[in-house]
Amino acid sequence: MSKYLPDFAGIFCLAIFLITISTISEGLFSDGDPFWHIKAGSVMLEQGHLIGSDFFSHTASGTPWTAHEWLSEIIMASINNIAGLEGLLCFFLLIVALSFWLLYKITEKGANQWVTFGCVVLALIFSPIHMAARPHMFTWLFMLITLAILISGGKSLYWLPAVTMVWANLHGGFILGIVLQIIFITGDAIENRLGSLREILQKQKVPGLVLLLSVFAIGFNPFGFELLLFPFQVSKGVFSVMINEWKAPNLQELWYFRFYLVALVMLISFAKSTVTWTERLLIIFFLNAALTHIRHMSLMIMALTPFIARMINIHFDTWFQRRVKASEGDQIQMSSKTGPLATALIALTLIISASIDHRSLIFMTPKKIFGVEAEQLNQLVGYLDKNLPTGNMYNEYVLGGYLLYALTPPPKVFIDGRADMYGEQIFSDYHTIKSSNSKRGELLEQYDVNWVVFEKSSELIEDLKKTGQWQSTFTNDHYAVLTRTDLDLNNKRR
């Protein structure tokens, strides 16, 4: 590469940004969570303090709420205030591009450019599984920062407490950083098991001290060490059954992930003599996490990419390269030139850049939001803005956060994406109303619901219309608003 051009990883980073913004950018608003995050951040900016309890809903009003992603929400609200949803989309795609730039830099330390490129591209292909404009994208970046520091070792380890402290204020995935440190310490200790206990303890003195400082650094947030319990609250009980991203992956539908797992097993079996204990522990941990919850699949693939590339590079050494030692260290380099690969990537980047309407990136709003045409949402919001029914609402789960974001002042929702705050009972009642005709009426009475906004073609809307107790006051191609027919002039039940 010319000294006047960015390195290969930098070109790759730019190409990822351009490719994702022109192909899968709308997928970043695949659910309603970005919108309640923006709303929460906006309220905190306006009030000048954190939110400590719920005032967005009528079902959980006054319930204590741990706004553990407060820093992410303030960042999201600030960007939205300045540049709108378009700016927020660009911001999170930059996070994606930076994450894969860092992944490339980590991976190329143990493999040649061709293997690195192939493995990182494979990780990129899998990444849309859980790519969204939400705080968990910070966990992608901070996990890779942590991984890069742990691989580098030495004095760079002292950066980990600072990284953990910032991470803990951005997203609950900070616990992953602690787990990674434990895995590296344990793996290294097992590798050196033939040494004396004193030698092992001496070698692990600095990593152990850094781990303790990192755990201590978690407490530097508005909620203290209570935050350590939070990551386990939304992955239990009813949430892991009814929230898609917390479900176990269906390997019949996600067949490509099944093939990835088969290939991983084959690779390990072929290269078992070169697999370190740290890598084995990483594989066990991330494999269990990915098979438990869909949302962890992308994390697993990114975290294992450097080690998979290293194993491929060593096992197929005679196929890809002649191993030579670099003049400065042990990094593996290709004996053949990588110029064609770099040239092709530069050409692809220029073609994509030329084909994009750059003005549209600035002025065009997303055409679809959580799979619904934006125009349908605009019609609904326009109606509710002028004709907001009185009384308590029952709303579609993904729609709750968007209504909080789009309406001023927002109505009190039945539920939104803060499942941890609503708790299992309200979350279960929401699904019972949605799907159970026998208990629906009782629960609607219990929550004193006067109006419903839901998908027009849903079983819920059809069943409520048949009762004669509900009338349609608004419909478009996607949504319907129903209000009770048995209300007097004061909106009380007759």
Residue pairs with C-beta under 8 A, 6 or more apart in sequence:
1 7
1 8
1 342
5 11
5 346
6 14
8 104
8 108
8 113
8 338
8 341
8 342
8 345
9 101
9 104
9 105
9 108
10 101
11 342
11 345
11 346
11 349
12 100
12 101
12 104
12 117
12 120
12 345
13 97
13 98
13 100
13 101
13 104
14 97
14 349
15 345
15 348
15 349
15 352
16 96
16 97
16 100
16 101
16 124
17 93
17 94
17 96
17 97
18 349
18 352
18 353
18 356
19 352
20 93
20 96
20 97
21 89
21 90
21 93
21 356
21 361
22 352
22 355
22 356
24 128
24 131
25 89
25 93
25 366
26 366
26 367
26 368
27 128
27 131
27 132
28 34
28 89
28 92
28 93
28 131
28 132
28 133
29 85
29 89
29 132
29 133
29 366
29 368
29 369
29 370
30 132
30 370
30 371
31 132
31 370
31 398
31 417
32 370
32 397
32 398
32 399
32 400
32 401
32 402
32 416
32 417
33 132
33 134
33 401
33 417
34 76
34 88
34 132
34 133
34 134
34 401
35 401
35 402
35 404
35 405
35 406
36 56
36 400
36 401
36 404
36 405
36 416
36 417
36 418
37 69
37 72
37 73
37 76
37 77
37 134
37 135
37 401
38 73
38 76
38 77
38 80
38 88
38 405
39 56
39 77
39 401
39 404
39 405
39 410
40 51
40 67
40 70
40 73
40 77
41 70
41 72
41 73
41 74
41 75
41 76
41 77
41 78
41 80
42 77
42 80
42 81
43 51
44 50
44 51
44 67
44 70
44 73
44 74
44 77
45 74
45 77
45 78
45 81
50 67
50 70
50 222
51 65
51 67
51 70
52 64
52 65
52 67
53 62
53 63
53 64
53 65
54 60
54 61
54 62
54 63
54 65
54 418
54 421
55 61
55 62
56 404
56 410
56 412
56 413
56 416
57 400
57 412
57 413
57 414
57 415
57 416
57 422
58 392
58 393
58 412
58 413
58 414
58 447
59 414
59 415
59 422
59 426
59 447
60 421
60 422
60 423
60 426
61 412
63 421
63 422
63 423
65 418
65 421
66 223
66 226
66 227
66 230
66 420
66 421
67 73
67 222
68 171
68 172
68 221
68 223
68 227
68 230
69 135
69 170
69 171
69 172
70 169
70 222
71 166
71 169
71 170
72 135
72 138
72 170
72 171
73 135
76 88
76 133
76 135
79 87
79 88
79 91
80 87
80 88
83 90
84 365
85 365
85 366
86 361
86 362
86 363
86 364
86 365
86 366
88 133
89 133
89 366
90 361
92 132
92 133
92 137
95 137
95 138
95 140
95 141
96 127
96 131
96 137
96 140
98 141
99 137
99 140
99 141
99 144
99 302
100 120
100 123
100 124
100 127
102 141
102 144
102 145
102 148
103 120
103 123
103 144
103 302
103 305
103 306
104 116
104 120
105 148
106 144
106 147
106 148
106 151
106 306
107 116
107 119
107 120
107 305
107 306
107 309
108 116
108 331
109 151
109 306
109 331
110 306
110 307
110 309
110 310
110 313
110 331
110 332
111 119
111 306
111 309
111 310
111 312
111 313
111 332
112 313
112 320
112 321
112 332
112 333
112 334
112 338
113 334
113 338
113 341
114 320
114 334
114 338
114 341
115 309
115 312
115 313
115 320
116 309
117 341
119 305
119 308
119 309
119 312
120 305
120 309
122 301
122 305
123 301
123 302
123 305
126 256
126 257
126 260
126 297
126 298
126 301
127 298
127 301
127 302
129 254
129 294
129 295
129 297
129 298
130 136
130 245
130 294
130 295
130 296
130 297
130 298
130 299
131 137
131 298
135 170
135 171
136 171
136 173
136 295
138 167
138 170
138 171
138 173
139 167
139 170
139 171
139 173
139 174
139 176
139 299
140 298
140 299
140 302
142 163
142 166
142 167
142 170
142 171
142 173
142 174
142 177
143 173
143 176
143 177
143 180
143 299
143 302
143 303
144 302
145 163
146 160
146 163
146 164
146 176
146 177
146 180
146 181
147 180
147 303
147 306
149 156
149 157
149 159
149 160
149 163
150 157
150 160
150 180
150 181
150 184
151 306
157 206
157 207
157 210
158 210
160 177
160 181
160 210
160 213
160 214
161 210
161 213
161 214
161 216
161 217
162 217
163 177
164 174
164 177
164 178
164 214
164 217
164 218
165 217
165 218
165 220
165 221
167 173
167 174
167 177
168 174
168 217
168 218
168 220
168 221
168 227
169 220
169 221
172 227
172 230
172 231
173 231
174 218
174 227
175 228
175 231
176 299
177 214
178 211
178 214
178 215
178 218
179 285
180 282
181 207
181 210
181 211
181 214
182 211
183 278
183 281
183 282
183 285
184 207
184 278
185 204
185 207
185 208
185 211
186 277
186 278
186 281
187 276
187 277
187 278
187 279
187 280
187 281
187 282
188 203
188 204
188 207
188 277
188 278
189 200
189 204
190 277
191 276
191 277
191 278
192 199
192 200
192 203
193 200
195 203
218 225
218 227
218 228
219 225
221 227
223 230
230 420
233 420
234 243
234 246
234 419
234 420
235 246
235 292
235 293
237 424
238 424
238 427
238 428
238 431
239 246
239 419
239 420
239 424
239 427
240 246
240 247
240 293
241 247
242 427
242 431
243 419
244 294
245 293
245 294
245 295
246 293
246 294
246 295
247 293
247 294
248 291
248 292
248 293
248 294
249 257
249 290
249 291
249 294
249 297
251 257
251 258
254 294
254 297
257 290
257 297
260 301
261 287
264 283
264 304
264 308
267 308
267 311
267 312
267 315
268 275
268 283
268 311
270 315
271 311
271 314
271 315
274 310
274 311
274 314
274 315
275 307
275 311
279 307
282 303
282 304
282 307
283 304
283 307
286 296
286 299
286 300
286 303
286 304
287 300
289 296
289 299
289 300
290 296
290 297
290 299
290 300
313 320
313 321
313 332
317 323
320 334
321 332
321 333
321 334
321 335
321 336
322 335
323 332
324 332
324 333
324 335
326 332
326 333
357 364
365 374
366 374
367 373
367 374
368 374
369 377
369 402
370 398
370 402
372 478
373 477
373 478
376 476
376 477
376 478
376 479
377 402
377 406
379 476
379 479
380 453
380 474
380 476
380 478
380 479
380 481
381 403
381 406
381 407
383 474
383 481
384 403
384 407
384 411
384 453
384 474
384 481
385 407
387 473
387 474
388 407
388 411
389 450
389 451
389 473
389 481
389 483
390 450
390 491
391 448
391 449
391 450
391 451
391 487
391 491
392 412
392 414
392 447
392 448
392 449
392 450
392 451
393 411
393 412
393 413
393 414
393 449
393 450
393 451
393 452
393 453
394 414
394 433
394 444
394 447
394 449
394 451
394 452
394 453
394 454
395 403
395 413
395 414
395 415
395 452
395 453
395 454
396 453
396 454
396 455
397 415
397 416
397 417
397 430
398 417
399 453
399 454
400 413
400 414
400 415
400 416
400 417
401 416
401 417
403 410
403 411
403 413
403 453
404 410
404 413
404 416
414 430
414 447
414 449
415 422
415 426
415 427
415 430
419 427
422 430
429 443
429 446
429 447
432 439
432 440
432 443
433 439
433 440
433 443
433 444
433 460
434 458
434 460
435 459
435 460
437 459
437 463
440 460
440 463
440 464
441 467
450 483
450 484
450 487
450 491
451 473
451 481
451 482
451 483
451 484
452 460
452 461
452 464
452 470
452 480
452 481
452 482
452 483
453 479
453 480
453 481
453 482
454 460
454 461
454 479
454 480
454 482
455 461
455 478
455 479
455 480
456 475
456 476
456 477
456 478
456 479
456 480
461 480
461 482
464 470
464 482
465 472
465 482
468 485
469 484
469 485
469 486
470 482
470 483
470 484
470 485
471 482
471 483
471 484
471 485
472 480
472 481
472 482
473 481
473 482
473 483
474 480
474 481
475 481
484 493
486 493
486 494
487 493
487 494
488 494
